[in-house]
Amino acid sequence: MALLIPFLNSTLLFSSISPDFKKYLWDELWNCEKFVGLDYKTLKHMPTYLRKIHIHKHNEYISEQNEKARQRSLKNKNKK
């Protein structure tokens, strides 16, 4: 699984919305549906802060899985 990227870029000013906001939002919704496993109806009614929590927890889980896989790979390489 892939890590999800945040949909708001760092150049976003607090007083304006990025012109690409809609694209980033749809990308985030699609990624949540595909990788996190939330259906569109749930996402549509979910507050943004809850969606961010799901994305953050998913990214933590994937990072842990990648680290465990890396450690197993190193352990297997050292056995050979």
N, CA, C and O atoms as a CHARMM CRD file, in Angstrom:
* protein
*
  320
    1    1 MET  N      0.83800  -1.18400   0.00000 PROA 1      0.00000
    2    1 MET  CA     0.00000   0.00000   0.00000 PROA 1      0.00000
    3    1 MET  C      0.88000   1.24300   0.00000 PROA 1      0.00000
    4    1 MET  O      2.03100   1.21200   0.43600 PROA 1      0.00000
    5    2 ALA  N      0.33500   2.29300  -0.47800 PROA 2      0.00000
    6    2 ALA  CA     1.09900   3.53200  -0.59600 PROA 2      0.00000
    7    2 ALA  C      0.66800   4.50800   0.48500 PROA 2      0.00000
    8    2 ALA  O     -0.46000   4.46900   0.97600 PROA 2      0.00000
    9    3 LEU  N      1.59500   5.38200   0.84000 PROA 3      0.00000
   10    3 LEU  CA     1.25600   6.45900   1.76300 PROA 3      0.00000
   11    3 LEU  C      0.41900   7.49000   1.03200 PROA 3      0.00000
   12    3 LEU  O      0.67000   7.77900  -0.13800 PROA 3      0.00000
   13    4 LEU  N     -0.54900   8.03400   1.69400 PROA 4      0.00000
   14    4 LEU  CA    -1.39000   9.05900   1.08100 PROA 4      0.00000
   15    4 LEU  C     -0.73500  10.41500   1.26100 PROA 4      0.00000
   16    4 LEU  O     -0.19100  10.71600   2.32400 PROA 4      0.00000
   17    5 ILE  N     -0.79100  11.23200   0.21900 PROA 5      0.00000
   18    5 ILE  CA    -0.20600  12.56900   0.30700 PROA 5      0.00000
   19    5 ILE  C     -1.27100  13.54100   0.79700 PROA 5      0.00000
   20    5 ILE  O     -2.45100  13.37700   0.48900 PROA 5      0.00000
   21    6 PRO  N     -0.86100  14.55400   1.56000 PROA 6      0.00000
   22    6 PRO  CA    -1.84000  15.54400   2.00300 PROA 6      0.00000
   23    6 PRO  C     -2.38100  16.31600   0.80400 PROA 6      0.00000
   24    6 PRO  O     -1.64500  16.58400  -0.14500 PROA 6      0.00000
   25    7 PHE  N     -3.65800  16.67300   0.84000 PROA 7      0.00000
   26    7 PHE  CA    -4.23000  17.31000  -0.32500 PROA 7      0.00000
   27    7 PHE  C     -4.02600  18.81500  -0.36000 PROA 7      0.00000
   28    7 PHE  O     -4.28600  19.43100  -1.39400 PROA 7      0.00000
   29    8 LEU  N     -3.57900  19.42500   0.70900 PROA 8      0.00000
   30    8 LEU  CA    -3.27900  20.85500   0.69000 PROA 8      0.00000
   31    8 LEU  C     -1.77100  21.04000   0.64600 PROA 8      0.00000
   32    8 LEU  O     -1.04600  20.53700   1.50400 PROA 8      0.00000
   33    9 ASN  N     -1.31100  21.76500  -0.35800 PROA 9      0.00000
   34    9 ASN  CA     0.13300  21.96400  -0.45200 PROA 9      0.00000
   35    9 ASN  C      0.58200  23.09000   0.48100 PROA 9      0.00000
   36    9 ASN  O     -0.23600  23.86300   0.97800 PROA 9      0.00000
   37   10 SER  N      1.87900  23.16800   0.70900 PROA 10     0.00000
   38   10 SER  CA     2.40800  24.11900   1.69200 PROA 10     0.00000
   39   10 SER  C      2.35700  25.56800   1.20800 PROA 10     0.00000
   40   10 SER  O      2.56300  26.47900   2.00900 PROA 10     0.00000
   41   11 THR  N      2.09200  25.80500  -0.05400 PROA 11     0.00000
   42   11 THR  CA     2.03800  27.17800  -0.55500 PROA 11     0.00000
   43   11 THR  C      0.66200  27.80500  -0.35800 PROA 11     0.00000
   44   11 THR  O      0.44500  28.96300  -0.71200 PROA 11     0.00000
   45   12 LEU  N     -0.24400  27.05100   0.19600 PROA 12     0.00000
   46   12 LEU  CA    -1.59300  27.55500   0.42900 PROA 12     0.00000
   47   12 LEU  C     -1.56000  28.64900   1.48600 PROA 12     0.00000
   48   12 LEU  O     -1.01300  28.46000   2.57200 PROA 12     0.00000
   49   13 LEU  N     -2.14500  29.78800   1.16100 PROA 13     0.00000
   50   13 LEU  CA    -2.23900  30.88500   2.11600 PROA 13     0.00000
   51   13 LEU  C     -3.52700  30.74200   2.90800 PROA 13     0.00000
   52   13 LEU  O     -4.51900  30.21400   2.40400 PROA 13     0.00000
   53   14 PHE  N     -3.51200  31.20900   4.14100 PROA 14     0.00000
   54   14 PHE  CA    -4.69100  31.08400   4.98400 PROA 14     0.00000
   55   14 PHE  C     -5.86500  31.90900   4.46700 PROA 14     0.00000
   56   14 PHE  O     -7.01800  31.58400   4.75100 PROA 14     0.00000
   57   15 SER  N     -5.59400  32.94800   3.73000 PROA 15     0.00000
   58   15 SER  CA    -6.65800  33.83000   3.27400 PROA 15     0.00000
   59   15 SER  C     -7.23100  33.43800   1.91500 PROA 15     0.00000
   60   15 SER  O     -8.16600  34.08000   1.43700 PROA 15     0.00000
   61   16 SER  N     -6.68800  32.39200   1.28400 PROA 16     0.00000
   62   16 SER  CA    -7.18800  32.00700  -0.03100 PROA 16     0.00000
   63   16 SER  C     -7.17900  30.48500  -0.17000 PROA 16     0.00000
   64   16 SER  O     -6.53900  29.77600   0.60600 PROA 16     0.00000
   65   17 ILE  N     -7.88900  30.01800  -1.15200 PROA 17     0.00000
   66   17 ILE  CA    -7.91700  28.59200  -1.44200 PROA 17     0.00000
   67   17 ILE  C     -7.09700  28.36000  -2.69200 PROA 17     0.00000
   68   17 ILE  O     -7.18600  29.11000  -3.66400 PROA 17     0.00000
   69   18 SER  N     -6.30900  27.32400  -2.65200 PROA 18     0.00000
   70   18 SER  CA    -5.48400  26.98000  -3.79500 PROA 18     0.00000
   71   18 SER  C     -6.35300  26.74300  -5.02000 PROA 18     0.00000
   72   18 SER  O     -7.44500  26.18700  -4.90100 PROA 18     0.00000
   73   19 PRO  N     -5.89000  27.15500  -6.19200 PROA 19     0.00000
   74   19 PRO  CA    -6.67400  26.89800  -7.40300 PROA 19     0.00000
   75   19 PRO  C     -6.82500  25.40100  -7.68000 PROA 19     0.00000
   76   19 PRO  O     -7.75500  24.99000  -8.37400 PROA 19     0.00000
   77   20 ASP  N     -5.92000  24.59300  -7.14500 PROA 20     0.00000
   78   20 ASP  CA    -5.96800  23.14000  -7.33600 PROA 20     0.00000
   79   20 ASP  C     -6.70000  22.42800  -6.20300 PROA 20     0.00000
   80   20 ASP  O     -6.63100  21.20300  -6.09900 PROA 20     0.00000
   81   21 PHE  N     -7.39500  23.17500  -5.35800 PROA 21     0.00000
   82   21 PHE  CA    -8.05300  22.60100  -4.19600 PROA 21     0.00000
   83   21 PHE  C     -8.96900  21.43800  -4.56500 PROA 21     0.00000
   84   21 PHE  O     -8.93100  20.38500  -3.92900 PROA 21     0.00000
   85   22 LYS  N     -9.79300  21.63200  -5.59600 PROA 22     0.00000
   86   22 LYS  CA   -10.75200  20.60000  -5.98100 PROA 22     0.00000
   87   22 LYS  C    -10.04200  19.32300  -6.42400 PROA 22     0.00000
   88   22 LYS  O    -10.46600  18.22100  -6.07300 PROA 22     0.00000
   89   23 LYS  N     -8.96700  19.46800  -7.19100 PROA 23     0.00000
   90   23 LYS  CA    -8.20300  18.30200  -7.64200 PROA 23     0.00000
   91   23 LYS  C     -7.61900  17.55600  -6.45200 PROA 23     0.00000
   92   23 LYS  O     -7.72200  16.33100  -6.38100 PROA 23     0.00000
   93   24 TYR  N     -7.00500  18.28000  -5.51100 PROA 24     0.00000
   94   24 TYR  CA    -6.41700  17.64800  -4.33200 PROA 24     0.00000
   95   24 TYR  C     -7.48300  16.96900  -3.47100 PROA 24     0.00000
   96   24 TYR  O     -7.25900  15.88700  -2.92800 PROA 24     0.00000
   97   25 LEU  N     -8.62700  17.60900  -3.35500 PROA 25     0.00000
   98   25 LEU  CA    -9.71200  17.03100  -2.57500 PROA 25     0.00000
   99   25 LEU  C    -10.18800  15.72300  -3.19500 PROA 25     0.00000
  100   25 LEU  O    -10.35100  14.72800  -2.48900 PROA 25     0.00000
  101   26 TRP  N    -10.41100  15.71200  -4.50700 PROA 26     0.00000
  102   26 TRP  CA   -10.86000  14.49200  -5.17200 PROA 26     0.00000
  103   26 TRP  C     -9.79100  13.40400  -5.10300 PROA 26     0.00000
  104   26 TRP  O    -10.11600  12.22600  -4.95000 PROA 26     0.00000
  105   27 ASP  N     -8.51800  13.78900  -5.21400 PROA 27     0.00000
  106   27 ASP  CA    -7.42900  12.81200  -5.06400 PROA 27     0.00000
  107   27 ASP  C     -7.44900  12.20100  -3.67400 PROA 27     0.00000
  108   27 ASP  O     -7.29500  10.98900  -3.52000 PROA 27     0.00000
  109   28 GLU  N     -7.63700  13.03400  -2.66700 PROA 28     0.00000
  110   28 GLU  CA    -7.67200  12.53000  -1.29300 PROA 28     0.00000
  111   28 GLU  C     -8.85300  11.59400  -1.08300 PROA 28     0.00000
  112   28 GLU  O     -8.70600  10.53900  -0.46700 PROA 28     0.00000
  113   29 LEU  N    -10.01000  11.96800  -1.58400 PROA 29     0.00000
  114   29 LEU  CA   -11.18600  11.11100  -1.44000 PROA 29     0.00000
  115   29 LEU  C    -10.97500   9.77500  -2.14400 PROA 29     0.00000
  116   29 LEU  O    -11.32200   8.72600  -1.60200 PROA 29     0.00000
  117   30 TRP  N    -10.41200   9.80700  -3.34000 PROA 30     0.00000
  118   30 TRP  CA   -10.16300   8.57400  -4.07900 PROA 30     0.00000
  119   30 TRP  C     -9.15500   7.69900  -3.35000 PROA 30     0.00000
  120   30 TRP  O     -9.34600   6.48700  -3.24100 PROA 30     0.00000
  121   31 ASN  N     -8.07900   8.30800  -2.84700 PROA 31     0.00000
  122   31 ASN  CA    -7.06500   7.54500  -2.11300 PROA 31     0.00000
  123   31 ASN  C     -7.63700   6.94100  -0.84000 PROA 31     0.00000
  124   31 ASN  O     -7.29900   5.81100  -0.48500 PROA 31     0.00000
  125   32 CYS  N     -8.50000   7.68100  -0.14800 PROA 32     0.00000
  126   32 CYS  CA    -9.13600   7.13500   1.05700 PROA 32     0.00000
  127   32 CYS  C    -10.00100   5.93900   0.70200 PROA 32     0.00000
  128   32 CYS  O    -10.03300   4.94500   1.42700 PROA 32     0.00000
  129   33 GLU  N    -10.69500   6.04400  -0.40900 PROA 33     0.00000
  130   33 GLU  CA   -11.56300   4.94700  -0.82400 PROA 33     0.00000
  131   33 GLU  C    -10.73200   3.72500  -1.21500 PROA 33     0.00000
  132   33 GLU  O    -11.06800   2.60000  -0.84300 PROA 33     0.00000
  133   34 LYS  N     -9.65500   3.94000  -1.95800 PROA 34     0.00000
  134   34 LYS  CA    -8.85300   2.83000  -2.46300 PROA 34     0.00000
  135   34 LYS  C     -7.95000   2.21500  -1.38900 PROA 34     0.00000
  136   34 LYS  O     -7.94300   0.99600  -1.22000 PROA 34     0.00000
  137   35 PHE  N     -7.19200   3.03600  -0.66500 PROA 35     0.00000
  138   35 PHE  CA    -6.17500   2.51700   0.23300 PROA 35     0.00000
  139   35 PHE  C     -6.64600   2.34700   1.67800 PROA 35     0.00000
  140   35 PHE  O     -6.24300   1.39400   2.34500 PROA 35     0.00000
  141   36 VAL  N     -7.48100   3.24400   2.16700 PROA 36     0.00000
  142   36 VAL  CA    -7.94000   3.17900   3.56200 PROA 36     0.00000
  143   36 VAL  C     -9.16300   2.27100   3.67500 PROA 36     0.00000
  144   36 VAL  O     -9.42100   1.70500   4.73700 PROA 36     0.00000
  145   37 GLY  N     -9.91100   2.13100   2.58900 PROA 37     0.00000
  146   37 GLY  CA   -11.04700   1.23100   2.58500 PROA 37     0.00000
  147   37 GLY  C    -12.36500   1.86200   3.01400 PROA 37     0.00000
  148   37 GLY  O    -13.30800   1.15700   3.37400 PROA 37     0.00000
  149   38 LEU  N    -12.42900   3.17500   2.97600 PROA 38     0.00000
  150   38 LEU  CA   -13.67700   3.85800   3.31700 PROA 38     0.00000
  151   38 LEU  C    -14.49900   4.04200   2.04600 PROA 38     0.00000
  152   38 LEU  O    -13.95900   4.41800   1.00600 PROA 38     0.00000
  153   39 ASP  N    -15.80200   3.77800   2.12500 PROA 39     0.00000
  154   39 ASP  CA   -16.62300   3.95200   0.93100 PROA 39     0.00000
  155   39 ASP  C    -16.94800   5.43300   0.71700 PROA 39     0.00000
  156   39 ASP  O    -16.84900   6.24000   1.64100 PROA 39     0.00000
  157   40 TYR  N    -17.33400   5.77400  -0.50500 PROA 40     0.00000
  158   40 TYR  CA   -17.54800   7.17300  -0.87500 PROA 40     0.00000
  159   40 TYR  C    -18.65400   7.82600  -0.05500 PROA 40     0.00000
  160   40 TYR  O    -18.53600   8.98800   0.33400 PROA 40     0.00000
  161   41 LYS  N    -19.72000   7.09000   0.20800 PROA 41     0.00000
  162   41 LYS  CA   -20.83200   7.66100   0.96900 PROA 41     0.00000
  163   41 LYS  C    -20.35900   8.07600   2.36700 PROA 41     0.00000
  164   41 LYS  O    -20.72000   9.14800   2.85400 PROA 41     0.00000
  165   42 THR  N    -19.56200   7.23600   3.00200 PROA 42     0.00000
  166   42 THR  CA   -19.00700   7.56500   4.32000 PROA 42     0.00000
  167   42 THR  C    -18.10200   8.77900   4.23600 PROA 42     0.00000
  168   42 THR  O    -18.19500   9.68800   5.06100 PROA 42     0.00000
  169   43 LEU  N    -17.22200   8.79500   3.23300 PROA 43     0.00000
  170   43 LEU  CA   -16.29700   9.92400   3.06500 PROA 43     0.00000
  171   43 LEU  C    -17.02700  11.23300   2.82200 PROA 43     0.00000
  172   43 LEU  O    -16.63500  12.28300   3.33300 PROA 43     0.00000
  173   44 LYS  N    -18.09400  11.15900   2.03400 PROA 44     0.00000
  174   44 LYS  CA   -18.83800  12.36700   1.68800 PROA 44     0.00000
  175   44 LYS  C    -19.42600  13.04400   2.91900 PROA 44     0.00000
  176   44 LYS  O    -19.51000  14.27100   2.97100 PROA 44     0.00000
  177   45 HSD  N    -19.83300  12.25200   3.91200 PROA 45     0.00000
  178   45 HSD  CA   -20.45900  12.80100   5.11100 PROA 45     0.00000
  179   45 HSD  C    -19.48800  12.93600   6.29200 PROA 45     0.00000
  180   45 HSD  O    -19.86700  13.42300   7.35700 PROA 45     0.00000
  181   46 MET  N    -18.24000  12.50400   6.09800 PROA 46     0.00000
  182   46 MET  CA   -17.25700  12.53900   7.17500 PROA 46     0.00000
  183   46 MET  C    -16.63600  13.93200   7.28800 PROA 46     0.00000
  184   46 MET  O    -16.23500  14.51200   6.27900 PROA 46     0.00000
  185   47 PRO  N    -16.55200  14.47100   8.50000 PROA 47     0.00000
  186   47 PRO  CA   -15.85000  15.75700   8.67100 PROA 47     0.00000
  187   47 PRO  C    -14.37200  15.62300   8.28400 PROA 47     0.00000
  188   47 PRO  O    -13.77400  14.55500   8.41900 PROA 47     0.00000
  189   48 THR  N    -13.81200  16.70600   7.81200 PROA 48     0.00000
  190   48 THR  CA   -12.42600  16.70400   7.34400 PROA 48     0.00000
  191   48 THR  C    -11.45500  16.23400   8.41700 PROA 48     0.00000
  192   48 THR  O    -10.54100  15.46400   8.12200 PROA 48     0.00000
  193   49 TYR  N    -11.63500  16.68200   9.65900 PROA 49     0.00000
  194   49 TYR  CA   -10.68000  16.30900  10.70800 PROA 49     0.00000
  195   49 TYR  C    -10.68700  14.80100  10.95400 PROA 49     0.00000
  196   49 TYR  O     -9.64000  14.23700  11.27000 PROA 49     0.00000
  197   50 LEU  N    -11.83000  14.13500  10.81900 PROA 50     0.00000
  198   50 LEU  CA   -11.87100  12.68100  10.98400 PROA 50     0.00000
  199   50 LEU  C    -11.18700  11.98100   9.81500 PROA 50     0.00000
  200   50 LEU  O    -10.50000  10.97700  10.00300 PROA 50     0.00000
  201   51 ARG  N    -11.37600  12.51000   8.61200 PROA 51     0.00000
  202   51 ARG  CA   -10.70300  11.93700   7.44500 PROA 51     0.00000
  203   51 ARG  C     -9.19200  12.04600   7.61000 PROA 51     0.00000
  204   51 ARG  O     -8.45600  11.12100   7.26900 PROA 51     0.00000
  205   52 LYS  N     -8.73400  13.18000   8.13200 PROA 52     0.00000
  206   52 LYS  CA    -7.29400  13.37000   8.36000 PROA 52     0.00000
  207   52 LYS  C     -6.76000  12.36000   9.38100 PROA 52     0.00000
  208   52 LYS  O     -5.64400  11.86100   9.23800 PROA 52     0.00000
  209   53 ILE  N     -7.55600  12.06300  10.40600 PROA 53     0.00000
  210   53 ILE  CA    -7.14300  11.07500  11.40800 PROA 53     0.00000
  211   53 ILE  C     -6.99500   9.70700  10.75400 PROA 53     0.00000
  212   53 ILE  O     -6.01500   9.00700  11.00700 PROA 53     0.00000
  213   54 HSD  N     -7.95600   9.31800   9.91700 PROA 54     0.00000
  214   54 HSD  CA    -7.87200   8.03100   9.21600 PROA 54     0.00000
  215   54 HSD  C     -6.64100   7.97000   8.32200 PROA 54     0.00000
  216   54 HSD  O     -5.95300   6.95100   8.28200 PROA 54     0.00000
  217   55 ILE  N     -6.36300   9.04500   7.61300 PROA 55     0.00000
  218   55 ILE  CA    -5.18500   9.08600   6.74000 PROA 55     0.00000
  219   55 ILE  C     -3.91100   8.97000   7.57000 PROA 55     0.00000
  220   55 ILE  O     -3.00000   8.22300   7.21600 PROA 55     0.00000
  221   56 HSD  N     -3.85000   9.70300   8.66400 PROA 56     0.00000
  222   56 HSD  CA    -2.66500   9.66900   9.52600 PROA 56     0.00000
  223   56 HSD  C     -2.44200   8.26100  10.08800 PROA 56     0.00000
  224   56 HSD  O     -1.31900   7.75500  10.06700 PROA 56     0.00000
  225   57 LYS  N     -3.50100   7.63100  10.58700 PROA 57     0.00000
  226   57 LYS  CA    -3.37700   6.27500  11.14000 PROA 57     0.00000
  227   57 LYS  C     -2.98700   5.27900  10.05200 PROA 57     0.00000
  228   57 LYS  O     -2.18800   4.37700  10.30400 PROA 57     0.00000
  229   58 HSD  N     -3.53300   5.42800   8.85400 PROA 58     0.00000
  230   58 HSD  CA    -3.16400   4.55100   7.74300 PROA 58     0.00000
  231   58 HSD  C     -1.68300   4.70600   7.41300 PROA 58     0.00000
  232   58 HSD  O     -0.97900   3.71500   7.22000 PROA 58     0.00000
  233   59 ASN  N     -1.21500   5.95000   7.34800 PROA 59     0.00000
  234   59 ASN  CA     0.19600   6.19000   7.03900 PROA 59     0.00000
  235   59 ASN  C      1.11100   5.62500   8.11700 PROA 59     0.00000
  236   59 ASN  O      2.16700   5.07700   7.80100 PROA 59     0.00000
  237   60 GLU  N      0.72500   5.74700   9.39000 PROA 60     0.00000
  238   60 GLU  CA     1.51600   5.14800  10.47200 PROA 60     0.00000
  239   60 GLU  C      1.59200   3.63500  10.32300 PROA 60     0.00000
  240   60 GLU  O      2.66300   3.04500  10.46400 PROA 60     0.00000
  241   61 TYR  N      0.45200   3.00900  10.03800 PROA 61     0.00000
  242   61 TYR  CA     0.40000   1.56000   9.87900 PROA 61     0.00000
  243   61 TYR  C      1.29000   1.10200   8.72700 PROA 61     0.00000
  244   61 TYR  O      2.03800   0.13400   8.86600 PROA 61     0.00000
  245   62 ILE  N      1.21300   1.78500   7.60500 PROA 62     0.00000
  246   62 ILE  CA     2.03000   1.42000   6.44200 PROA 62     0.00000
  247   62 ILE  C      3.51500   1.61400   6.74400 PROA 62     0.00000
  248   62 ILE  O      4.34000   0.79800   6.33300 PROA 62     0.00000
  249   63 SER  N      3.85800   2.67200   7.45000 PROA 63     0.00000
  250   63 SER  CA     5.25900   2.90900   7.81900 PROA 63     0.00000
  251   63 SER  C      5.77600   1.79000   8.72100 PROA 63     0.00000
  252   63 SER  O      6.90000   1.31500   8.55400 PROA 63     0.00000
  253   64 GLU  N      4.95000   1.37600   9.67400 PROA 64     0.00000
  254   64 GLU  CA     5.33700   0.26000  10.56100 PROA 64     0.00000
  255   64 GLU  C      5.53400  -1.02200   9.76100 PROA 64     0.00000
  256   64 GLU  O      6.50300  -1.74900   9.98200 PROA 64     0.00000
  257   65 GLN  N      4.62100  -1.30400   8.83500 PROA 65     0.00000
  258   65 GLN  CA     4.73600  -2.51000   8.01500 PROA 65     0.00000
  259   65 GLN  C      5.98800  -2.46400   7.14600 PROA 65     0.00000
  260   65 GLN  O      6.67100  -3.47600   6.99100 PROA 65     0.00000
  261   66 ASN  N      6.29200  -1.31000   6.58100 PROA 66     0.00000
  262   66 ASN  CA     7.50000  -1.16000   5.76800 PROA 66     0.00000
  263   66 ASN  C      8.75800  -1.35400   6.60400 PROA 66     0.00000
  264   66 ASN  O      9.72000  -1.97200   6.14600 PROA 66     0.00000
  265   67 GLU  N      8.75600  -0.82900   7.82700 PROA 67     0.00000
  266   67 GLU  CA     9.91500  -0.98600   8.71900 PROA 67     0.00000
  267   67 GLU  C     10.10400  -2.45500   9.09900 PROA 67     0.00000
  268   67 GLU  O     11.23000  -2.95200   9.11100 PROA 67     0.00000
  269   68 LYS  N      9.01600  -3.14400   9.40700 PROA 68     0.00000
  270   68 LYS  CA     9.10600  -4.57600   9.75100 PROA 68     0.00000
  271   68 LYS  C      9.62100  -5.37600   8.56400 PROA 68     0.00000
  272   68 LYS  O     10.44400  -6.27600   8.73400 PROA 68     0.00000
  273   69 ALA  N      9.15000  -5.05900   7.36800 PROA 69     0.00000
  274   69 ALA  CA     9.60900  -5.76000   6.16600 PROA 69     0.00000
  275   69 ALA  C     11.09200  -5.48900   5.92900 PROA 69     0.00000
  276   69 ALA  O     11.83600  -6.39000   5.54200 PROA 69     0.00000
  277   70 ARG  N     11.52100  -4.25200   6.16100 PROA 70     0.00000
  278   70 ARG  CA    12.93700  -3.91100   5.98800 PROA 70     0.00000
  279   70 ARG  C     13.79900  -4.68000   6.98100 PROA 70     0.00000
  280   70 ARG  O     14.86500  -5.18000   6.62100 PROA 70     0.00000
  281   71 GLN  N     13.33800  -4.78000   8.24300 PROA 71     0.00000
  282   71 GLN  CA    14.08600  -5.51600   9.25500 PROA 71     0.00000
  283   71 GLN  C     14.15700  -7.00300   8.92100 PROA 71     0.00000
  284   71 GLN  O     15.20300  -7.62800   9.09700 PROA 71     0.00000
  285   72 ARG  N     13.04400  -7.57800   8.43600 PROA 72     0.00000
  286   72 ARG  CA    13.06500  -8.99600   8.03400 PROA 72     0.00000
  287   72 ARG  C     14.01900  -9.20700   6.88300 PROA 72     0.00000
  288   72 ARG  O     14.74000 -10.20400   6.84300 PROA 72     0.00000
  289   73 SER  N     14.02900  -8.27300   5.94500 PROA 73     0.00000
  290   73 SER  CA    14.91900  -8.37600   4.79600 PROA 73     0.00000
  291   73 SER  C     16.37700  -8.33600   5.24100 PROA 73     0.00000
  292   73 SER  O     17.19600  -9.12100   4.76200 PROA 73     0.00000
  293   74 LEU  N     16.70200  -7.42400   6.15500 PROA 74     0.00000
  294   74 LEU  CA    18.07500  -7.34800   6.67300 PROA 74     0.00000
  295   74 LEU  C     18.44000  -8.61500   7.43500 PROA 74     0.00000
  296   74 LEU  O     19.55500  -9.12100   7.31200 PROA 74     0.00000
  297   75 LYS  N     17.50300  -9.12300   8.22000 PROA 75     0.00000
  298   75 LYS  CA    17.76200 -10.34400   8.98900 PROA 75     0.00000
  299   75 LYS  C     18.00300 -11.51800   8.06300 PROA 75     0.00000
  300   75 LYS  O     18.90800 -12.31600   8.30600 PROA 75     0.00000
  301   76 ASN  N     17.20800 -11.64400   6.99900 PROA 76     0.00000
  302   76 ASN  CA    17.40100 -12.72900   6.03100 PROA 76     0.00000
  303   76 ASN  C     18.70200 -12.57600   5.26200 PROA 76     0.00000
  304   76 ASN  O     19.35800 -13.56700   4.94200 PROA 76     0.00000
  305   77 LYS  N     19.08000 -11.33100   4.96400 PROA 77     0.00000
  306   77 LYS  CA    20.32900 -11.08700   4.24000 PROA 77     0.00000
  307   77 LYS  C     21.52200 -11.45900   5.11600 PROA 77     0.00000
  308   77 LYS  O     22.51200 -11.99700   4.62000 PROA 77     0.00000
  309   78 ASN  N     21.43100 -11.17100   6.44000 PROA 78     0.00000
  310   78 ASN  CA    22.52900 -11.50200   7.34800 PROA 78     0.00000
  311   78 ASN  C     22.65800 -13.00300   7.56600 PROA 78     0.00000
  312   78 ASN  O     23.75300 -13.49000   7.84900 PROA 78     0.00000
  313   79 LYS  N     21.55900 -13.74800   7.43800 PROA 79     0.00000
  314   79 LYS  CA    21.62100 -15.21000   7.59400 PROA 79     0.00000
  315   79 LYS  C     22.35500 -15.85500   6.44300 PROA 79     0.00000
  316   79 LYS  O     22.98800 -16.89400   6.62800 PROA 79     0.00000
  317   80 LYS  N     22.29000 -15.27200   5.25700 PROA 80     0.00000
  318   80 LYS  CA    22.92000 -15.84400   4.07500 PROA 80     0.00000
  319   80 LYS  C     24.36700 -15.60900   4.07400 PROA 80     0.00000
  320   80 LYS  O     25.05900 -16.02600   3.14600 PROA 80     0.00000
